[in-house]
Amino acid sequence: MNTELTAAGKPFVHHHSAHCESGVTSALFREKGVEISEPMIFGIGSGIFFGHLFFVKMVGLPITTFRGLPGSVFKKAGKRLGAKFITKRFRNPQKGMDELRQLIKEGIIVGLTTNIYWLSYFPNRFRFQFNGHNLIALREIEGGFRVSDPVLEHPVDCVTDDLERARFAHGPLEPHGFMYYPASVPKNPDIKKACIKGMKDTCNMMLRIPIPIFGIRGMRFLAKRIIASPQKLGFDEACRHLANIVRMQEEIGTGGAGFRFMYAAFLQEAAELFGSDDLARLSQGMTAIGDIWREFAVVSARIVKQRGKSEDNFDKAGGLMLICADREEALFRELHITVRKLKA
């Protein structure tokens, strides 16, 4: 943790987070005097998800996501916890930057959605085209802004031109200068009620969306494509697609196994909150599922680098994803039954 001053001279405590959006949302609540952990925000905001958008391409390859739509965690968590947030988008970049400056002058810290590629404080190897990276602008400095980026250990300085390009980048999910900040946050939010709503919504998203590219159906859809990909695409192209799935899982902000571990932490906190042995057991189950996702990533990396054993092949990689699908289906069905017994 590091303490930084805002434009109003108020201390802001920077926390390193596992994920940018849940980290920023937790920080905005904390700044208003309400301590809610990042896993709790993630779970209440129904952050865990799965989707394979084969028709949407990034660098020519299909997008695979292990989390909800960027911005959904913040919106759902805020609403379920009774907070009122002000959100704005802009057509004109100059107007968007001017309004950011004005809010900062008023002593308001502001959440921003950006494209991580244009944030030059990241090393080049960590920069990629992704219009869903969240950070907090704390104050203006000479030539730029002091920002709290939750995936970093310390607050950093961002050049003004870089921040403007990041806020108004083009491509899928263009942020259009999206900014958000709390207008009011209840001092004692009903966390139990918010947890129940979040868990119910997550179960519905994972189990009940009829479109076969989302939720558990989406996992099985992609697993079968992985298994068939060498025959359909050729080995080299199949490796390129598989490498991108792993990149989306382990490097880009879609979470993958890491989000399964974070959801397990949420279930453990909820278990303590409700005094529920069932939720505690489900937390352990989700941790085990995260381990299988990690195994999928390792096996896939061996295939792509052609360094694995003969059994490290596309059948094995797809098979591991099918195991994850089976395990998650069983877990979310059990969670759905468990939630119906909980009392807020």
Backbone hydrogen bonds, N-H to C=O, Kabsch-Sander energy under -0.5 kcal/mol:
donor,donor_aa,acceptor,acceptor_aa,energy
2,N,14,H,-1.7
4,E,12,F,-3.5
6,T,10,K,-2.2
7,A,138,L,-1.3
9,G,6,T,-1.9
12,F,4,E,-4.0
14,H,2,N,-4.2
14,H,12,F,-0.7
17,S,150,P,-4.2
23,G,19,H,-1.9
24,V,20,C,-2.8
25,T,21,E,-2.4
26,S,22,S,-2.2
27,A,23,G,-2.0
28,L,24,V,-2.4
29,F,25,T,-1.9
30,R,26,S,-2.4
31,E,27,A,-2.4
32,K,28,L,-0.7
32,K,29,F,-0.8
33,G,30,R,-2.1
34,V,29,F,-2.3
35,E,33,G,-0.6
36,I,34,V,-0.8
41,I,37,S,-2.3
42,F,38,E,-2.6
43,G,39,P,-2.6
44,I,40,M,-2.8
45,G,41,I,-2.4
46,S,43,G,-1.5
47,G,42,F,-2.6
49,F,66,F,-1.5
51,G,65,T,-2.4
52,H,213,I,-2.2
53,L,51,G,-0.6
53,L,63,I,-2.6
54,F,52,H,-1.4
56,V,53,L,-1.8
57,K,55,F,-0.5
58,M,61,L,-2.9
61,L,58,M,-1.8
63,I,53,L,-1.4
63,I,56,V,-1.5
65,T,51,G,-3.2
68,G,47,G,-1.8
72,S,69,L,-2.6
75,K,71,G,-2.1
76,K,72,S,-2.8
77,A,73,V,-2.5
78,G,74,F,-2.1
79,K,75,K,-2.1
80,R,76,K,-2.6
81,L,77,A,-1.7
82,G,79,K,-1.3
83,A,78,G,-2.4
84,K,184,S,-2.8
85,F,83,A,-0.6
86,I,181,Y,-2.9
87,T,85,F,-0.5
88,K,179,M,-2.1
90,F,176,H,-3.1
96,G,92,N,-2.0
97,M,93,P,-2.4
98,D,94,Q,-2.6
99,E,95,K,-2.3
100,L,96,G,-1.6
101,R,97,M,-2.3
102,Q,98,D,-2.1
103,L,99,E,-2.3
104,I,100,L,-2.3
105,K,101,R,-2.3
106,E,102,Q,-1.4
107,G,104,I,-1.9
108,I,103,L,-2.3
109,I,107,G,-0.5
110,V,137,A,-1.7
111,G,180,Y,-3.1
112,L,135,L,-3.0
113,T,178,F,-1.9
114,T,133,H,-3.3
115,N,166,A,-1.1
116,I,114,T,-0.6
116,I,130,F,-1.5
117,Y,128,F,-0.6
118,W,115,N,-1.4
119,L,116,I,-1.3
120,S,118,W,-1.2
122,F,119,L,-1.9
126,F,123,P,-2.0
127,R,124,N,-1.5
130,F,128,F,-1.0
132,G,130,F,-0.8
133,H,114,T,-2.4
133,H,130,F,-0.6
135,L,112,L,-1.9
136,I,148,S,-2.0
137,A,110,V,-2.8
138,L,136,I,-0.6
138,L,146,R,-2.7
139,R,146,R,-1.3
141,I,144,G,-2.6
144,G,141,I,-1.7
145,F,158,C,-2.6
146,R,139,R,-3.1
147,V,145,F,-0.6
147,V,156,V,-3.2
148,S,136,I,-3.0
149,D,147,V,-0.7
152,L,149,D,-2.2
156,V,147,V,-2.3
158,C,145,F,-3.0
160,T,143,G,-2.1
163,L,159,V,-2.4
164,E,160,T,-2.4
165,R,161,D,-2.3
166,A,162,D,-2.5
167,R,163,L,-2.3
168,F,164,E,-1.7
169,A,166,A,-0.7
174,E,171,G,-0.8
177,G,167,R,-2.9
178,F,175,P,-1.2
179,M,88,K,-2.2
180,Y,111,G,-2.3
181,Y,86,I,-1.7
183,A,84,K,-3.6
184,S,84,K,-1.6
191,I,189,P,-1.6
194,A,190,D,-2.0
195,C,191,I,-2.6
196,I,192,K,-2.3
197,K,193,K,-2.1
198,G,194,A,-2.4
199,M,195,C,-2.8
200,K,196,I,-2.4
201,D,197,K,-2.2
202,T,198,G,-2.2
203,C,199,M,-2.4
204,N,200,K,-2.1
205,M,201,D,-2.4
206,M,202,T,-2.4
207,L,203,C,-2.1
208,R,204,N,-2.5
214,F,211,I,-1.6
215,G,50,F,-2.6
216,I,206,M,-2.6
217,R,214,F,-0.6
218,G,214,F,-1.4
219,M,215,G,-1.6
220,R,216,I,-1.9
221,F,217,R,-2.4
222,L,218,G,-2.5
223,A,219,M,-2.7
224,K,220,R,-2.0
225,R,221,F,-1.4
226,I,222,L,-2.6
227,I,223,A,-2.1
228,A,224,K,-1.8
229,S,225,R,-1.2
229,S,226,I,-0.6
231,Q,228,A,-0.6
232,K,228,A,-1.9
233,L,229,S,-3.4
234,G,229,S,-0.7
234,G,230,P,-1.2
238,A,234,G,-2.5
239,C,235,F,-2.3
240,R,236,D,-1.8
241,H,237,E,-2.1
242,L,238,A,-2.5
243,A,239,C,-2.8
244,N,240,R,-1.6
245,I,241,H,-1.8
246,V,242,L,-2.1
247,R,243,A,-2.3
248,M,244,N,-2.6
249,Q,245,I,-1.7
250,E,246,V,-3.1
251,E,247,R,-2.3
252,I,247,R,-2.4
254,T,248,M,-0.7
254,T,252,I,-2.5
255,G,252,I,-1.0
256,G,254,T,-1.4
258,G,255,G,-1.4
259,F,255,G,-0.6
260,R,256,G,-1.2
261,F,257,A,-2.0
262,M,258,G,-2.0
263,Y,259,F,-2.4
264,A,260,R,-1.8
265,A,261,F,-1.8
266,F,262,M,-2.1
267,L,263,Y,-2.5
268,Q,264,A,-1.9
269,E,265,A,-2.2
270,A,266,F,-2.8
271,A,267,L,-2.2
272,E,268,Q,-1.8
273,L,269,E,-2.2
274,F,270,A,-2.6
275,G,271,A,-1.3
276,S,271,A,-2.1
277,D,275,G,-0.6
280,A,276,S,-1.4
281,R,277,D,-2.2
282,L,278,D,-2.2
283,S,279,L,-2.1
284,Q,280,A,-1.6
285,G,281,R,-2.0
286,M,282,L,-2.4
287,T,283,S,-1.9
288,A,284,Q,-2.0
289,I,285,G,-1.8
290,G,286,M,-2.2
291,D,287,T,-1.6
292,I,288,A,-1.4
293,W,289,I,-2.1
294,R,290,G,-2.0
295,E,291,D,-2.0
296,F,292,I,-2.5
297,A,293,W,-2.0
298,V,294,R,-2.2
299,V,295,E,-2.7
300,S,296,F,-2.4
301,A,297,A,-2.3
302,R,298,V,-2.0
303,I,299,V,-2.0
304,V,300,S,-2.5
305,K,301,A,-2.4
306,Q,302,R,-0.8
306,Q,303,I,-0.6
307,R,302,R,-2.0
308,G,302,R,-1.0
312,D,309,K,-1.7
313,N,311,E,-1.6
317,A,313,N,-2.3
318,G,314,F,-2.7
319,G,315,D,-2.2
320,L,316,K,-2.2
321,M,317,A,-1.7
322,L,318,G,-2.0
323,I,319,G,-1.9
324,C,320,L,-2.2
325,A,321,M,-2.3
326,D,322,L,-2.4
327,R,323,I,-2.7
328,E,324,C,-2.9
329,E,325,A,-2.4
330,A,326,D,-2.1
331,L,327,R,-2.4
332,F,328,E,-2.9
333,R,329,E,-2.0
334,E,330,A,-2.0
335,L,331,L,-2.7
336,H,332,F,-2.1
337,I,333,R,-1.5
338,T,334,E,-2.5
339,V,335,L,-2.9
340,R,336,H,-1.2
341,K,337,I,-0.5
341,K,338,T,-1.4
342,L,338,T,-0.6
342,L,339,V,-1.1
